[in-house]
Amino acid sequence: MEHETKSFFAADKRLLFILLCLITLLLLYIKITLIENETAAFEFLQDRPEGMILRAISAVKFLSIPFVYLWKFTVIAFVIWVGCFMFGYRVTYTQCWGVVITAEYIFLVPEILKILWFMTVETDPTYNDISAFYPLSLIHFVDFEALDKRWAYPLRALNVFEIVYWVLLVEGIHHYARKDKKYVWIIVSCSYILIFFLWLIFYSIVYK
């Protein structure tokens, strides 16, 4: 019990969720206000009807943050919980939910790096530059302008932070199950990682 109390995975889930939403909201505000809204394309469109549409889209992004997170965490936690159940691990759905929330914090790092990059290095980006940029991802190994758009999202999704996310999921499940970690890797691989790659394949097939 002492070990669980000191673990970040055992922190209050509502507090972790609220804090994650607030940090995401702040980073999104900074990115939109100081980077996207400063591009030449936005400045050209801001007094036109298209500019109003862009501002409406931005407002929807802000409002949707908690709902997107709730849906994402619910689905991923369920997938991992089913994996634990199939392998006979006594990990509750609530514990899986907490692990998923905690692991999600790793994806704040690329957002921070993206903001720093466009505020200090590439200070005059286009919308394409902003949408194509994802730190330490496979998309940096291809020519984004010549790339078939169906591959843009999968290549951004395959990045170092996604791998760290897998490690955090394993660490979280291991924290509660206290079993051999190699079997936890099998659980995460057969549940979340498998679904992750199937989703990327499905996205690439149906994208138009």
Protein Blocks (a to p, Z undefined) as FASTA:
>chain_A
ZZmmmpmklpcfklmmmmmmmmmmmmmmmmmmmmmmmpmklmmmmmpmklmmmmmmmmmm
mmmmmmmmmmmmmmmmmmmmmmmmmnopacdfklmmmmmmmmmmmmmmmmmmmmmmmmmm
mmcbcfklmmmpcghiaklmpcfklpcfklmmmmmmmcfklmmmmmmmmmmmmmmnopaf
klmmmmmmmmmmmmmmmmmmmmmmmpZZ
